[in-house]
Amino acid sequence: MAVHEECGVFGVFSSGRTDVAGLTYYGLYALQHRGQESCGIVVNDDGLFYTHKDIGLVGEVFHHAHISGFPEGNIAVGHVRYSTSGGSDRKNCQPLEVNHQKGRIAIAHNGNLSNASALKNKLELTGAIFHTTSDTEIIAYIITKERLSSDSVEEAVSRAMNIIEGAYSLVIMSPSKLIVCRDPHGFRPLCYGKRDDGSIVVASETCALKAVGAEFVRDVLPGEILVFSKNGIESRKEHCGRNPKRICIFEYIYFARPDSEIDGVSVHKARKKAGMILAECYPADADVVIGVPDSGLDAALGFSAESGIPYGIGLLKNKYIGRTFIAPTQETRIDNVKIKLSAIGETVSGKRVVLVDDSIVRGTTSGRIVKLLRDAGAEKIHMRISAPPFLHPCYYGTDIDSERHLIACRYSVSEIAEKIGADSLGYLPKERLGELIGSCDYCSACFDGAYPTSIESNPRKNKFEKKISSD
């Protein structure tokens, strides 16, 4: 598995001054799985913004001195990032702050705009100057531009939603409000909850609400704008129903934490169902079912339950490798997979093994995992994947590259099995994806090429970072 997470957003609104930085810190820890490149927090203390952000994991960027150095405030926004648009650079760390004539905002974004290049070109022709290579700055610029002729920040956000396209779950802080919105397709998750002290907490996933002692209230609706202020909660639904709902199905297969619920569906239950479908469609004569940590474990449980083959722990993940892990040099010839994963010989030695993982991208990692199990004595390895084959790139916030890098675009299933060294291979049938969440309201463009929005003619992950020649 080599698909990277996209981003996680978090926000707090309190009627009184409190340790919003501490709450945000713990919330980001709970969302760390969604992005391991950079993170940041902005605290609002009576209209004054205090910021700390940098490259690295939450525990690397924020030490005790950083958190204790923030003042108490009543609003905060936080972000963990993996770059799907814009490179891994400190200038692209979020939340992004903007100072302008009508005040100041801080914005955190999860997703990816599908019309980013066209918007940036248009804005630059009007004199706009961009300091980052992230499409989040485009969103911030449009909101700021619309704010000059709007009566409120939320009205500016609503107007911006008529212009931007693609996936975006936004958490926006003004001097007096916390504003959140979800794109009309609802590609990326967003929810909010309430703490006993009355504080409102907004997060990409419900697991982050639990981490800070907030009780889940509800998911933000696709197209909805929520405004949290001293006047209470305002819901604006002028964009709701504008487009059919298309939650990213890969949120359930891989991105989200299994203890989260997205739009009322348990992630753990969805993954377990995927494993059950795999056992039904691709049974195997085997002795044990194991999963690749972490997102393959739930599907492996489902395969075991449906097939009756015992479930076992066959792979152990090293949980102490952070972003600062230094990849071995060519001279040392150490396999990264062997550092991150180790096989448990007692479980797999002499056994016919069903190996369950969430996806195969290029096939390199899968091949190394299969070899790891062979070296540990596995007699047969039947690989089962809890997603259909990747055949198309994603333009909505998932780091799935062009077709030329996707193994399923170049080889048949049997050929892939041979290349990775598996005795057999089975993918989740794309026709049965809806069974994972009990509806057909999902985006599966990376599997079938059915993009819910128009796609630019030359979209690239780092489309704003190519070298140019100028006079």
C-alpha positions as CSV (number, residue, x, y, z in Angstrom):
1,M,0.0,0.0,0.0
2,A,1.5,3.3,-1.1
3,V,-1.4,5.7,-1.2
4,H,-1.0,8.7,1.1
5,E,-3.6,10.2,3.2
6,E,-4.7,13.7,2.3
7,C,-5.4,16.2,5.2
8,G,-7.2,16.6,8.5
9,V,-8.9,19.7,9.8
10,F,-10.0,20.7,13.3
11,G,-11.6,23.7,14.9
12,V,-12.8,24.8,18.3
13,F,-15.3,27.6,19.3
14,S,-15.8,28.5,22.9
15,S,-18.0,31.2,24.4
16,G,-15.3,32.0,26.9
17,R,-11.5,32.1,26.9
18,T,-10.1,28.6,27.5
19,D,-7.2,26.3,26.4
20,V,-8.3,26.0,22.8
21,A,-4.7,25.3,21.7
22,G,-4.5,22.3,24.0
23,L,-7.8,20.9,22.6
24,T,-6.6,21.4,19.1
25,Y,-3.3,19.7,19.8
26,Y,-5.1,16.6,21.0
27,G,-7.5,16.8,18.1
28,L,-4.7,16.9,15.6
29,Y,-3.1,13.9,17.3
30,A,-6.3,11.9,16.7
31,L,-6.2,13.0,13.0
32,Q,-2.4,12.3,12.5
33,H,-3.2,9.4,10.2
34,R,-4.7,11.8,7.7
35,G,-1.4,13.7,7.1
36,Q,2.1,13.3,8.3
37,E,4.0,16.0,6.4
38,S,3.2,19.1,8.4
39,C,0.8,20.5,10.9
40,G,-0.2,23.8,12.4
41,I,-2.5,25.6,14.9
42,V,-3.8,29.2,15.0
43,V,-5.4,30.5,18.1
44,N,-7.7,33.5,18.3
45,D,-7.4,35.6,21.4
46,D,-9.9,38.4,21.2
47,G,-9.1,39.1,17.5
48,L,-5.4,38.6,17.8
49,F,-4.0,35.5,16.0
50,Y,-1.2,33.4,17.4
51,T,0.4,30.7,15.1
52,H,2.8,27.8,15.1
53,K,3.2,25.5,12.2
54,D,6.0,23.5,10.6
55,I,7.0,20.4,8.7
56,G,6.7,17.2,10.8
57,L,4.4,15.1,12.9
58,V,2.2,16.7,15.6
59,G,4.6,15.4,18.3
60,E,7.6,16.8,16.5
61,V,6.2,20.3,15.7
62,F,4.5,21.0,19.0
63,H,6.4,20.7,22.2
64,H,5.1,21.6,25.6
65,A,6.6,25.1,25.3
66,H,4.7,25.7,22.1
67,I,1.3,24.7,23.5
68,S,1.8,26.5,26.8
69,G,3.0,29.5,24.9
70,F,-0.3,30.0,23.2
71,P,-2.7,32.3,25.1
72,E,-6.1,31.2,26.2
73,G,-8.6,32.1,23.5
74,N,-12.1,31.3,22.3
75,I,-11.4,30.1,18.8
76,A,-8.7,27.9,17.2
77,V,-8.2,26.0,13.9
78,G,-5.7,23.2,13.3
79,H,-4.5,21.2,10.4
80,V,-2.4,18.0,9.5
81,R,-1.3,17.8,6.0
82,Y,-0.2,15.5,3.3
83,S,0.4,17.4,0.0
84,T,-1.9,16.4,-2.9
85,S,-1.6,19.8,-4.4
86,G,1.6,21.8,-3.6
87,G,4.8,20.2,-2.4
88,S,6.1,19.4,1.0
89,D,7.4,22.8,1.9
90,R,7.0,25.0,5.0
91,K,5.4,27.7,3.0
92,N,2.5,25.3,2.3
93,C,1.9,24.5,5.9
94,Q,-1.6,25.2,7.1
95,P,-3.7,26.8,8.6
96,L,-3.2,29.6,6.1
97,E,-3.6,33.2,7.4
98,V,-4.8,36.2,5.4
99,N,-4.8,39.8,6.5
100,H,-7.0,42.1,4.5
101,Q,-9.1,45.3,4.6
102,K,-12.2,43.6,6.2
103,G,-10.2,41.8,8.8
104,R,-8.2,38.6,9.2
105,I,-9.0,34.9,8.6
106,A,-7.2,31.6,9.1
107,I,-8.2,28.7,6.9
108,A,-7.6,24.9,7.0
109,H,-8.6,22.8,4.0
110,N,-9.0,19.1,3.3
111,G,-9.5,18.2,-0.3
112,N,-8.3,19.3,-3.7
113,L,-9.8,21.8,-6.3
114,S,-10.4,20.3,-9.7
115,N,-10.4,23.8,-11.3
116,A,-7.4,25.2,-9.5
117,S,-5.2,26.0,-12.5
118,A,-8.0,27.9,-14.3
119,L,-8.8,29.9,-11.2
120,K,-5.2,30.7,-10.5
121,N,-4.5,31.9,-14.0
122,K,-7.6,34.1,-14.0
123,L,-6.7,35.6,-10.6
124,E,-3.1,36.3,-11.6
125,L,-4.3,38.1,-14.7
126,T,-6.1,40.5,-12.3
127,G,-2.9,41.1,-10.4
128,A,-3.1,38.5,-7.7
129,I,0.2,37.4,-6.2
130,F,0.5,33.9,-4.7
131,H,3.1,32.9,-2.0
132,T,2.4,29.2,-1.8
133,T,1.9,26.4,-4.3
134,S,-1.2,25.0,-2.6
135,D,-4.7,25.4,-3.9
136,T,-5.8,26.4,-0.4
137,E,-4.4,29.9,-1.1
138,I,-6.7,30.1,-4.1
139,I,-9.7,29.4,-1.9
140,A,-8.4,32.0,0.6
141,Y,-7.9,34.6,-2.1
142,I,-11.4,34.1,-3.6
143,I,-13.0,34.3,-0.1
144,T,-11.1,37.5,0.6
145,K,-12.0,39.0,-2.7
146,E,-15.7,38.2,-2.2
147,R,-15.5,39.5,1.4
148,L,-14.8,43.1,0.1
149,S,-18.4,43.3,-1.3
150,S,-20.1,41.0,1.2
151,D,-21.8,41.8,4.5
152,S,-20.2,38.9,6.3
153,V,-17.5,36.3,6.1
154,E,-20.0,33.5,5.7
155,E,-21.6,35.3,2.7
156,A,-18.2,35.6,1.1
157,V,-17.7,31.8,1.7
158,S,-21.1,31.1,0.1
159,R,-20.1,33.2,-3.0
160,A,-16.7,31.5,-3.2
161,M,-18.6,28.1,-3.3
162,N,-20.1,29.2,-6.6
163,I,-16.6,29.6,-8.1
164,I,-14.5,26.8,-6.7
165,E,-15.0,23.2,-7.8
166,G,-13.9,19.8,-6.5
167,A,-13.3,18.6,-3.0
168,Y,-13.1,20.9,0.0
169,S,-14.0,20.6,3.7
170,L,-13.0,24.0,5.1
171,V,-12.6,25.3,8.7
172,I,-12.3,29.1,8.7
173,M,-11.6,31.4,11.6
174,S,-12.4,35.1,11.6
175,P,-11.9,37.4,14.5
176,S,-15.3,36.5,16.0
177,K,-16.6,33.4,14.2
178,L,-15.7,29.8,13.3
179,I,-17.1,29.0,9.9
180,V,-17.1,25.5,8.3
181,C,-18.3,24.2,5.0
182,R,-18.4,21.1,2.9
183,D,-18.4,21.0,-0.9
184,P,-21.8,20.2,-2.5
185,H,-20.7,16.7,-3.4
186,G,-19.5,16.0,0.1
187,F,-16.3,14.3,-1.1
188,R,-14.5,14.7,2.2
189,P,-15.9,14.1,5.7
190,L,-16.6,16.9,8.2
191,C,-18.6,16.7,11.5
192,Y,-19.0,18.6,14.7
193,G,-19.7,17.9,18.4
194,K,-20.1,19.6,21.7
195,R,-18.2,19.4,25.0
196,D,-19.7,19.5,28.4
197,D,-18.5,23.1,28.8
198,G,-20.4,24.1,25.8
199,S,-17.5,24.4,23.4
200,I,-18.1,23.4,19.8
201,V,-15.5,21.1,18.2
202,V,-15.3,20.6,14.4
203,A,-13.2,17.8,12.9
204,S,-12.6,15.7,9.8
205,E,-13.5,12.5,11.7
206,T,-15.5,11.6,14.8
207,C,-12.5,9.9,16.4
208,A,-11.1,13.5,17.0
209,L,-14.3,14.5,18.7
210,K,-13.9,11.6,21.1
211,A,-10.2,12.5,21.8
212,V,-11.2,15.9,23.2
213,G,-14.3,14.7,25.1
214,A,-16.8,16.1,22.7
215,E,-20.1,14.3,22.0
216,F,-20.9,13.9,18.3
217,V,-23.8,16.1,17.2
218,R,-23.9,15.5,13.4
219,D,-22.1,15.5,10.1
220,V,-21.9,18.7,8.1
221,L,-24.2,18.2,5.1
222,P,-22.7,18.4,1.6
223,G,-23.0,22.0,0.5
224,E,-23.8,23.2,4.0
225,I,-22.2,26.3,5.7
226,L,-22.2,26.3,9.5
227,V,-21.4,29.5,11.4
228,F,-20.5,29.3,15.1
229,S,-20.5,32.7,16.9
230,K,-21.6,34.3,20.2
231,N,-25.1,34.3,18.6
232,G,-25.2,30.5,18.5
233,I,-25.2,28.3,15.4
234,E,-26.4,29.3,12.0
235,S,-26.9,26.8,9.2
236,R,-26.9,28.0,5.6
237,K,-28.1,25.5,3.0
238,E,-28.2,27.4,-0.3
239,H,-25.7,25.0,-1.8
240,C,-27.2,21.8,-0.4
241,G,-28.7,19.6,-3.1
242,R,-26.8,21.4,-5.9
243,N,-24.9,18.3,-6.8
244,P,-25.4,14.6,-6.0
245,K,-23.6,13.4,-2.9
246,R,-20.3,11.7,-3.7
247,I,-18.4,10.8,-0.5
248,C,-15.0,9.3,-1.4
249,I,-15.4,5.6,-0.9
250,F,-11.7,5.3,-0.1
251,E,-12.3,7.1,3.1
252,Y,-14.0,3.9,4.3
253,I,-11.5,1.5,2.7
254,Y,-8.4,3.2,3.9
255,F,-8.2,6.9,5.0
256,A,-10.4,7.1,8.0
257,R,-9.7,5.6,11.4
258,P,-11.7,2.4,12.0
259,D,-13.2,3.9,15.2
260,S,-14.7,6.8,13.2
261,E,-18.2,7.1,11.7
262,I,-18.7,9.0,8.4
263,D,-22.1,10.1,7.4
264,G,-23.6,7.6,9.8
265,V,-21.6,4.6,8.6
266,S,-19.0,2.8,10.8
267,V,-15.7,2.6,9.1
268,H,-14.8,-0.6,10.9
269,K,-18.1,-2.1,9.7
270,A,-17.5,-1.0,6.1
271,R,-14.1,-2.6,6.1
272,K,-15.3,-5.8,7.7
273,K,-18.0,-6.0,5.0
274,A,-15.3,-5.6,2.3
275,G,-13.5,-8.7,3.7
276,M,-16.7,-10.7,3.8
277,I,-17.4,-9.8,0.1
278,L,-13.9,-10.9,-0.8
279,A,-14.3,-14.2,1.0
280,E,-17.6,-14.8,-1.0
281,C,-16.1,-13.8,-4.4
282,Y,-12.6,-15.1,-4.0
283,P,-12.5,-18.0,-1.5
284,A,-9.2,-19.7,-0.8
285,D,-8.1,-23.0,0.6
286,A,-6.1,-21.7,3.5
287,D,-5.1,-22.2,7.1
288,V,-5.0,-18.6,8.4
289,V,-6.2,-15.1,7.4
290,I,-4.0,-12.1,8.2
291,G,-4.2,-8.4,7.5
292,V,-1.6,-5.8,6.5
293,P,-1.6,-3.2,9.3
294,D,-3.5,-1.0,9.8
295,S,-6.4,-0.7,7.3
296,G,-6.2,-4.4,6.1
297,L,-6.9,-5.7,9.6
298,D,-10.6,-5.0,9.7
299,A,-11.1,-6.5,6.2
300,A,-9.1,-9.6,7.3
301,L,-11.5,-10.1,10.2
302,G,-14.4,-10.0,7.8
303,F,-12.8,-12.5,5.5
304,S,-12.2,-14.8,8.4
305,A,-15.8,-14.4,9.7
306,E,-17.3,-15.2,6.3
307,S,-14.9,-18.0,5.3
308,G,-14.5,-19.7,8.7
309,I,-10.7,-19.7,8.3
310,P,-9.1,-18.6,11.6
311,Y,-7.8,-15.1,11.9
312,G,-4.3,-14.5,13.0
313,I,-1.8,-11.7,13.6
314,G,0.8,-12.4,11.0
315,L,2.4,-9.0,10.5
316,L,3.6,-6.6,13.1
317,K,3.9,-2.9,12.4
318,N,6.7,-0.8,13.9
319,K,4.7,2.1,15.5
320,Y,7.8,4.2,16.3
321,I,8.7,5.3,12.8
322,G,7.7,8.9,12.3
323,R,8.2,11.2,9.4
324,T,11.9,11.8,10.5
325,F,12.7,8.2,9.7
326,I,15.8,8.3,7.4
327,A,15.4,6.0,4.4
328,P,18.4,3.6,4.1
329,T,21.0,4.5,1.5
330,Q,21.7,2.4,-1.5
331,E,24.9,1.2,0.1
332,T,23.1,-0.3,3.1
333,R,20.6,-2.2,0.9
334,I,18.0,-2.4,3.7
335,D,14.4,-2.9,2.7
336,N,12.2,-0.2,4.1
337,V,9.3,-2.7,4.4
338,K,11.4,-4.9,6.7
339,I,12.0,-1.9,9.0
340,K,8.3,-1.0,9.1
341,L,6.8,-4.5,9.1
342,S,7.9,-7.9,10.5
343,A,6.3,-11.3,10.0
344,I,5.3,-13.5,12.9
345,G,6.7,-16.9,12.0
346,E,4.6,-18.8,14.5
347,T,1.4,-17.6,12.7
348,V,2.5,-18.1,9.0
349,S,5.3,-20.8,9.0
350,G,4.2,-23.8,7.0
351,K,0.7,-22.3,6.5
352,R,-1.5,-21.4,3.6
353,V,-2.1,-17.7,4.2
354,V,-4.8,-15.4,3.0
355,L,-3.2,-11.9,3.0
356,V,-5.6,-9.0,3.1
357,D,-4.6,-5.4,2.2
358,D,-6.5,-2.3,1.2
359,S,-4.9,-1.7,-2.3
360,I,-2.1,-2.2,-4.7
361,V,-0.7,0.9,-6.5
362,R,2.6,0.1,-8.2
363,G,3.0,-3.4,-6.7
364,T,6.4,-2.8,-5.2
365,T,5.3,-2.8,-1.6
366,S,2.9,-5.7,-2.0
367,G,5.7,-7.7,-3.5
368,R,8.0,-7.0,-0.6
369,I,5.3,-8.0,1.9
370,V,4.7,-11.3,0.1
371,K,8.4,-12.0,0.2
372,L,8.5,-11.1,3.9
373,L,5.9,-13.9,4.5
374,R,7.7,-16.3,2.2
375,D,10.9,-15.8,4.2
376,A,9.0,-16.4,7.4
377,G,7.9,-19.8,6.0
378,A,4.5,-19.2,4.5
379,E,3.7,-22.1,2.2
380,K,1.0,-20.4,0.0
381,I,0.0,-16.8,-0.1
382,H,-3.5,-15.8,-1.5
383,M,-3.7,-12.0,-1.6
384,R,-7.0,-10.3,-1.3
385,I,-7.5,-6.5,-1.8
386,S,-10.4,-4.7,-0.1
387,A,-10.7,-2.2,-3.0
388,P,-11.1,-2.6,-6.8
389,P,-8.0,-2.0,-8.9
390,F,-6.7,1.6,-9.3
391,L,-7.2,2.5,-12.9
392,H,-7.4,6.3,-12.8
393,P,-5.8,9.2,-10.9
394,C,-7.7,11.1,-8.3
395,Y,-8.3,14.9,-8.5
396,Y,-10.1,15.3,-5.2
397,G,-7.4,15.0,-2.5
398,T,-6.1,11.4,-2.7
399,D,-2.5,10.9,-3.9
400,I,-3.3,8.5,-6.7
401,D,-1.0,9.2,-9.6
402,S,-1.3,9.0,-13.4
403,E,-2.2,5.7,-15.2
404,R,1.4,5.1,-16.2
405,H,2.3,4.4,-12.5
406,L,-0.6,2.2,-11.7
407,I,0.1,-1.5,-12.1
408,A,-3.5,-2.5,-12.8
409,C,-3.3,-0.3,-16.0
410,R,-0.5,-2.4,-17.4
411,Y,-1.1,-5.9,-16.3
412,S,-4.0,-8.4,-15.8
413,V,-4.9,-9.7,-12.3
414,S,-3.1,-13.0,-12.9
415,E,0.0,-11.1,-14.2
416,I,0.0,-8.8,-11.1
417,A,-0.2,-11.9,-8.9
418,E,2.8,-13.3,-10.6
419,K,4.7,-10.0,-10.4
420,I,4.1,-9.7,-6.6
421,G,4.8,-13.3,-6.0
422,A,1.3,-14.3,-4.7
423,D,-0.3,-17.7,-5.5
424,S,-3.6,-16.0,-6.3
425,L,-5.0,-12.4,-6.2
426,G,-8.6,-11.1,-5.9
427,Y,-9.9,-7.5,-5.8
428,L,-13.1,-6.3,-4.4
429,P,-15.6,-6.1,-7.3
430,K,-16.4,-2.4,-8.0
431,E,-20.0,-3.3,-8.6
432,R,-20.3,-4.2,-4.9
433,L,-18.7,-1.0,-3.4
434,G,-22.1,0.3,-2.4
435,E,-22.6,-2.6,0.0
436,L,-19.8,-1.2,2.2
437,I,-21.9,1.9,3.1
438,G,-25.4,0.8,2.1
439,S,-25.8,3.4,-0.7
440,C,-24.5,4.4,-4.1
441,D,-23.8,8.0,-3.0
442,Y,-20.0,7.7,-3.4
443,C,-17.2,8.7,-5.6
444,S,-15.2,5.8,-7.1
445,A,-13.5,7.7,-10.0
446,C,-10.1,6.2,-9.2
447,F,-11.6,2.8,-10.0
448,D,-14.0,3.6,-12.8
449,G,-13.0,7.0,-14.2
450,A,-16.5,8.5,-13.6
451,Y,-15.4,11.9,-12.3
452,P,-18.3,13.9,-10.7
453,T,-16.8,17.2,-11.8
454,S,-15.1,18.5,-14.9
455,I,-11.4,17.9,-14.9
456,E,-8.8,20.3,-16.2
457,S,-7.0,19.3,-19.4
458,N,-3.5,19.0,-17.8
459,P,-4.0,18.4,-14.1
460,R,-0.8,17.6,-12.1
461,K,-0.2,17.1,-8.4
462,N,2.4,19.8,-8.2
463,K,0.9,21.8,-11.0
464,F,2.1,25.1,-9.5
465,E,5.7,24.1,-9.1
466,K,6.9,23.3,-12.6
467,K,9.9,25.2,-13.8
468,I,9.3,28.1,-16.2
469,S,11.4,30.3,-18.4
470,S,11.0,34.0,-18.3
471,D,12.6,37.1,-19.7
